[in-house]
Amino acid sequence: MSVRDRRLVTIGIIASQAEETTFEIQIRAALHKGELSREDVQEIVILLPYYIGYPKATRMRAVTQRIFAEMDKAKAASAA
């Protein structure tokens, strides 16, 4: 399997266990290394409720929203 495929499997397993900290680490690493795009991560979050349940998926969505907000803030700061 490719590194990207392994990352996707890992993210799914971690999300199913509602491991927010590890999920955040994996999402940040995937974005930083270019293995996943922001759109890919958004698609993952859209799929999660169907497979891991709404409560767990909501927690993972909050993690991704926090990551995206930090990314947007850093981008805005560097543009100023």
DSSP file (Angstrom, degrees, kcal/mol; ACC not computed):
  #  RESIDUE AA STRUCTURE BP1 BP2  ACC     N-H-->O    O-->H-N    N-H-->O    O-->H-N    TCO  KAPPA ALPHA  PHI   PSI    X-CA   Y-CA   Z-CA
    1    1 A M              0   0    0      0, 0.0     2,-0.0     0, 0.0     0, 0.0   0.000 360.0 360.0 360.0 150.6    0.0    0.0    0.0
    2    2 A S     >  -     0   0    0      1,-0.1     4,-2.5     4,-0.0     5,-0.2  -0.317 360.0-109.0 -73.9 164.0    1.1    3.6   -0.6
    3    3 A V  H  > S+     0   0    0      1,-0.2     4,-2.4     2,-0.2     5,-0.1   0.899 121.7  53.0 -59.4 -40.6    1.9    5.9    2.3
    4    4 A R  H  > S+     0   0    0      2,-0.2     4,-2.4     1,-0.2    -1,-0.2   0.921 108.5  48.9 -62.0 -44.6   -1.3    7.8    1.6
    5    5 A D  H  > S+     0   0    0      1,-0.2     4,-2.3     2,-0.2    -2,-0.2   0.915 111.5  49.1 -62.1 -43.4   -3.4    4.6    1.7
    6    6 A R  H  X S+     0   0    0     -4,-2.5     4,-2.6     1,-0.2    -1,-0.2   0.893 109.8  52.5 -62.4 -39.0   -1.8    3.6    5.0
    7    7 A R  H  X S+     0   0    0     -4,-2.4     4,-2.8    -5,-0.2    -2,-0.2   0.919 108.7  50.1 -62.5 -43.7   -2.5    7.1    6.3
    8    8 A L  H  X S+     0   0    0     -4,-2.4     4,-2.2     2,-0.2    -2,-0.2   0.915 111.8  47.2 -62.2 -43.9   -6.2    6.8    5.3
    9    9 A V  H  X S+     0   0    0     -4,-2.3     4,-2.4     2,-0.2    -1,-0.2   0.931 113.0  49.4 -62.4 -45.5   -6.6    3.4    7.0
   10   10 A T  H  X S+     0   0    0     -4,-2.6     4,-2.7     1,-0.2     5,-0.2   0.919 109.9  50.6 -60.9 -45.2   -4.8    4.7   10.1
   11   11 A I  H  X S+     0   0    0     -4,-2.8     4,-2.7     1,-0.2    -1,-0.2   0.908 110.5  50.4 -60.7 -42.3   -7.0    7.8   10.3
   12   12 A G  H  X S+     0   0    0     -4,-2.2     4,-2.1     2,-0.2    -1,-0.2   0.914 111.9  46.4 -62.5 -43.6  -10.2    5.6    9.9
   13   13 A I  H  X S+     0   0    0     -4,-2.4     4,-1.1     2,-0.2    -2,-0.2   0.932 114.2  47.6 -64.6 -45.7   -9.1    3.3   12.7
   14   14 A I  H ><>S+     0   0    0     -4,-2.7     5,-2.0     1,-0.2     3,-0.5   0.910 111.5  50.6 -63.2 -42.6   -8.2    6.2   15.0
   15   15 A A  H ><5S+     0   0    0     -4,-2.7     3,-1.6     1,-0.2    -1,-0.2   0.898 105.1  56.9 -62.4 -40.0  -11.4    8.0   14.3
   16   16 A S  H 3<5S+     0   0    0     -4,-2.1    -1,-0.2     1,-0.3    -2,-0.2   0.778 109.3  46.4 -63.8 -25.0  -13.4    4.8   15.1
   17   17 A Q  T <<5S-     0   0    0     -4,-1.1    -1,-0.3    -3,-0.5    -2,-0.2   0.439 110.2-126.2 -92.9  -1.7  -11.8    4.8   18.5
   18   18 A A  T < 5 +     0   0    0     -3,-1.6     2,-1.5    -4,-0.4    -3,-0.2   0.848  48.5 163.5  57.7  37.9  -12.5    8.6   19.0
   19   19 A E     >< +     0   0    0     -5,-2.0     4,-2.8     1,-0.2     5,-0.2  -0.670  11.2 179.4 -85.8  85.5   -8.8    9.2   19.7
   20   20 A E  H  > S+     0   0    0     -2,-1.5     4,-2.5     1,-0.2    -1,-0.2   0.881  74.2  49.0 -60.3 -43.6   -8.9   12.9   19.2
   21   21 A T  H  > S+     0   0    0      2,-0.2     4,-2.1     1,-0.2    -1,-0.2   0.936 115.7  42.5 -64.7 -46.5   -5.2   13.6   20.0
   22   22 A T  H  > S+     0   0    0      2,-0.2     4,-2.5     1,-0.2    -1,-0.2   0.883 112.7  54.5 -68.0 -38.0   -3.9   10.9   17.7
   23   23 A F  H  X S+     0   0    0     -4,-2.8     4,-2.6     1,-0.2     5,-0.2   0.927 108.8  49.2 -58.6 -45.6   -6.4   11.9   15.0
   24   24 A E  H  X S+     0   0    0     -4,-2.5     4,-2.7    -5,-0.2     5,-0.2   0.917 110.2  50.5 -61.4 -44.1   -5.1   15.4   15.1
   25   25 A I  H  X S+     0   0    0     -4,-2.1     4,-2.3     1,-0.2    -1,-0.2   0.929 113.0  46.1 -59.3 -46.4   -1.5   14.3   14.8
   26   26 A Q  H  X S+     0   0    0     -4,-2.5     4,-2.5     2,-0.2    -2,-0.2   0.897 113.6  47.9 -66.6 -41.3   -2.3   12.1   11.8
   27   27 A I  H  X S+     0   0    0     -4,-2.6     4,-2.4     2,-0.2     5,-0.2   0.940 113.0  48.1 -65.3 -46.6   -4.4   14.8   10.1
   28   28 A R  H  X S+     0   0    0     -4,-2.7     4,-2.8    -5,-0.2    -2,-0.2   0.921 113.4  47.8 -59.8 -43.6   -1.7   17.5   10.6
   29   29 A A  H  X S+     0   0    0     -4,-2.3     4,-2.6    -5,-0.2     6,-0.3   0.917 111.3  50.2 -64.5 -43.1    1.0   15.1    9.4
   30   30 A A  H  <>S+     0   0    0     -4,-2.5     5,-1.6     2,-0.2     6,-1.6   0.897 114.8  43.8 -63.5 -40.3   -1.0   14.2    6.3
   31   31 A L  H ><5S+     0   0    0     -4,-2.4     3,-0.7     3,-0.2    -2,-0.2   0.925 114.5  49.3 -69.2 -44.7   -1.6   17.8    5.4
   32   32 A H  H 3<5S+     0   0    0     -4,-2.8    -2,-0.2     1,-0.2    -1,-0.2   0.885 114.5  44.2 -62.8 -40.1    2.0   18.9    6.1
   33   33 A K  T 3<5S-     0   0    0     -4,-2.6    -1,-0.2    -5,-0.2    -2,-0.2   0.493 111.6-118.4 -85.4  -3.6    3.5   16.1    4.0
   34   34 A G  T < 5S+     0   0    0     -3,-0.7    -3,-0.2    -4,-0.5    -4,-0.1   0.650  78.2 125.8  77.1  14.1    1.0   16.6    1.2
   35   35 A E  S   <S+     0   0    0     -5,-1.6     2,-0.4    -6,-0.3    -4,-0.2   0.832  78.9  23.4 -73.2 -31.9   -0.5   13.1    1.5
   36   36 A L  S    S-     0   0    0     -6,-1.6    -2,-0.2    -9,-0.1    -1,-0.2  -0.976  76.2-138.7-132.1 146.8   -4.0   14.6    1.8
   37   37 A S     >  -     0   0    0     -2,-0.4     4,-2.1    -3,-0.1     5,-0.2  -0.506  34.3-103.8 -93.4 170.2   -5.4   17.9    0.8
   38   38 A R  H  > S+     0   0    0      1,-0.2     4,-2.3     2,-0.2     5,-0.1   0.898 125.0  53.0 -58.6 -40.6   -7.8   20.0    2.8
   39   39 A E  H  > S+     0   0    0      2,-0.2     4,-2.2     1,-0.2    -1,-0.2   0.883 105.7  53.5 -64.3 -38.7  -10.6   18.7    0.5
   40   40 A D  H  > S+     0   0    0      2,-0.2     4,-2.2     1,-0.2    -1,-0.2   0.930 109.3  48.5 -59.9 -45.4   -9.6   15.1    1.2
   41   41 A V  H  X S+     0   0    0     -4,-2.1     4,-2.3     1,-0.2    -2,-0.2   0.898 109.4  52.5 -63.5 -40.9   -9.8   15.7    4.9
   42   42 A Q  H  X S+     0   0    0     -4,-2.3     4,-1.8     1,-0.2    -1,-0.2   0.895 108.6  50.9 -62.3 -39.0  -13.2   17.4    4.5
   43   43 A E  H  X S+     0   0    0     -4,-2.2     4,-1.9     2,-0.2    -2,-0.2   0.894 107.6  53.1 -64.4 -40.2  -14.4   14.3    2.6
   44   44 A I  H  X S+     0   0    0     -4,-2.2     4,-1.8     1,-0.2    -2,-0.2   0.943 108.9  49.2 -58.5 -47.8  -13.2   12.0    5.4
   45   45 A V  H  < S+     0   0    0     -4,-2.3    -1,-0.2     1,-0.2    -2,-0.2   0.849 108.4  53.8 -63.4 -34.4  -15.1   14.0    7.9
   46   46 A I  H  < S+     0   0    0     -4,-1.8     4,-0.3     1,-0.2    -1,-0.2   0.878 112.4  44.6 -66.5 -36.7  -18.3   13.8    5.8
   47   47 A L  H >X S+     0   0    0     -4,-1.9     3,-1.0    -3,-0.2     4,-0.8   0.780  94.4  80.4 -77.4 -27.9  -18.0   10.0    5.6
   48   48 A L  H >X>S+     0   0    0     -4,-1.8     4,-3.0     1,-0.2     3,-1.3   0.848  82.2  59.2 -54.8 -44.8  -17.2    9.4    9.3
   49   49 A P  H 3>5S+     0   0    0      0, 0.0     4,-1.1     0, 0.0    -1,-0.2   0.853 102.8  55.2 -56.8 -33.1  -20.8    9.6   10.7
   50   50 A Y  H <45S+     0   0    0     -3,-1.0    -2,-0.2    -4,-0.3    -3,-0.1   0.781 121.2  27.3 -68.5 -26.5  -22.0    6.7    8.5
   51   51 A Y  H <<5S+     0   0    0     -3,-1.3    -1,-0.2    -4,-0.8    -3,-0.1   0.717 134.2  24.9-111.3 -27.2  -19.3    4.4    9.7
   52   52 A I  H  <5S-     0   0    0     -4,-3.0     4,-0.3    -5,-0.2    -2,-0.1   0.471 110.4-101.8-118.5  -4.2  -18.3    5.4   13.3
   53   53 A G     X< -     0   0    0     -4,-1.1     4,-2.3    -5,-0.7     5,-0.2   0.088  31.0 -86.3  96.0 150.4  -21.5    7.2   14.4
   54   54 A Y  H  > S+     0   0    0      1,-0.2     4,-2.6    -5,-0.2     5,-0.2   0.891 119.5  54.8 -61.7 -45.0  -22.4   10.8   14.8
   55   55 A P  H  > S+     0   0    0      0, 0.0     4,-1.4     0, 0.0    -1,-0.2   0.934 114.2  40.0 -58.8 -46.5  -21.0   11.5   18.3
   56   56 A K  H  > S+     0   0    0     -4,-0.3     4,-1.9     1,-0.2    -2,-0.2   0.921 115.4  52.1 -67.0 -42.7  -17.5   10.3   17.4
   57   57 A A  H  X S+     0   0    0     -4,-2.3     4,-2.5     1,-0.2    -1,-0.2   0.868 105.0  56.2 -62.8 -36.3  -17.6   11.9   14.0
   58   58 A T  H  X S+     0   0    0     -4,-2.6     4,-2.0     1,-0.2    -1,-0.2   0.894 106.6  50.0 -62.5 -39.7  -18.6   15.2   15.6
   59   59 A R  H  X S+     0   0    0     -4,-1.4     4,-1.5    -5,-0.2    -1,-0.2   0.899 111.7  47.5 -65.4 -40.3  -15.6   15.1   17.8
   60   60 A M  H  X S+     0   0    0     -4,-1.9     4,-2.2     1,-0.2    -2,-0.2   0.869 109.4  54.5 -69.2 -35.7  -13.3   14.4   14.8
   61   61 A R  H  X S+     0   0    0     -4,-2.5     4,-2.5     1,-0.2    -2,-0.2   0.903 105.2  53.2 -63.0 -40.9  -15.0   17.2   12.9
   62   62 A A  H  X S+     0   0    0     -4,-2.0     4,-2.0     1,-0.2    -1,-0.2   0.883 107.4  52.3 -61.6 -38.1  -14.2   19.7   15.7
   63   63 A V  H  X S+     0   0    0     -4,-1.5     4,-2.2     2,-0.2    -2,-0.2   0.942 110.9  46.2 -62.6 -47.5  -10.5   18.6   15.5
   64   64 A T  H  X S+     0   0    0     -4,-2.2     4,-2.8     1,-0.2    -2,-0.2   0.878 110.2  53.6 -66.6 -36.0  -10.4   19.3   11.8
   65   65 A Q  H  X S+     0   0    0     -4,-2.5     4,-2.3     2,-0.2    -1,-0.2   0.903 109.2  49.3 -63.0 -39.9  -12.1   22.6   12.1
   66   66 A R  H  X S+     0   0    0     -4,-2.0     4,-2.2     2,-0.2    -2,-0.2   0.916 111.7  48.7 -64.7 -42.8   -9.6   23.7   14.7
   67   67 A I  H  X S+     0   0    0     -4,-2.2     4,-2.4     1,-0.2    -2,-0.2   0.938 112.5  47.7 -62.2 -47.1   -6.7   22.6   12.4
   68   68 A F  H  X S+     0   0    0     -4,-2.8     4,-2.6     1,-0.2    -1,-0.2   0.879 110.0  52.7 -63.6 -38.1   -8.2   24.5    9.5
   69   69 A A  H  X S+     0   0    0     -4,-2.3     4,-2.3     2,-0.2    -1,-0.2   0.908 110.8  47.6 -63.6 -41.7   -8.7   27.6   11.6
   70   70 A E  H  X S+     0   0    0     -4,-2.2     4,-2.4     2,-0.2    -2,-0.2   0.904 112.0  49.9 -65.1 -41.2   -5.1   27.5   12.7
   71   71 A M  H  X S+     0   0    0     -4,-2.4     4,-2.3     2,-0.2    -2,-0.2   0.920 111.8  48.0 -63.2 -43.3   -3.9   27.0    9.1
   72   72 A D  H  X S+     0   0    0     -4,-2.6     4,-2.4     2,-0.2    -2,-0.2   0.894 111.8  50.0 -64.2 -40.7   -6.1   30.0    7.9
   73   73 A K  H  X S+     0   0    0     -4,-2.3     4,-2.2     2,-0.2    -2,-0.2   0.909 111.7  47.7 -65.5 -42.3   -4.8   32.2   10.7
   74   74 A A  H  X S+     0   0    0     -4,-2.4     4,-2.1     2,-0.2    -2,-0.2   0.890 112.0  50.3 -65.8 -39.2   -1.1   31.3    9.9
   75   75 A K  H  X S+     0   0    0     -4,-2.3     4,-1.4     2,-0.2    -2,-0.2   0.911 111.5  48.0 -64.7 -42.8   -1.7   31.9    6.2
   76   76 A A  H  X S+     0   0    0     -4,-2.4     4,-1.0     1,-0.2    -2,-0.2   0.884 111.3  51.0 -65.8 -38.9   -3.3   35.3    6.9
   77   77 A A  H  < S+     0   0    0     -4,-2.2     3,-0.3     1,-0.2    -1,-0.2   0.885 110.5  48.3 -66.4 -39.2   -0.4   36.3    9.3
   78   78 A S  H  < S+     0   0    0     -4,-2.1    -1,-0.2     1,-0.2    -2,-0.2   0.771 109.6  53.3 -73.8 -23.9    2.2   35.4    6.7
   79   79 A A  H  <        0   0    0     -4,-1.4    -1,-0.2     1,-0.2    -2,-0.2   0.695 360.0 360.0 -80.6 -19.5    0.3   37.4    4.0
   80   80 A A     <        0   0    0     -4,-1.0    -1,-0.2    -3,-0.3    -2,-0.2   0.482 360.0 360.0 -82.1 360.0    0.3   40.5    6.1
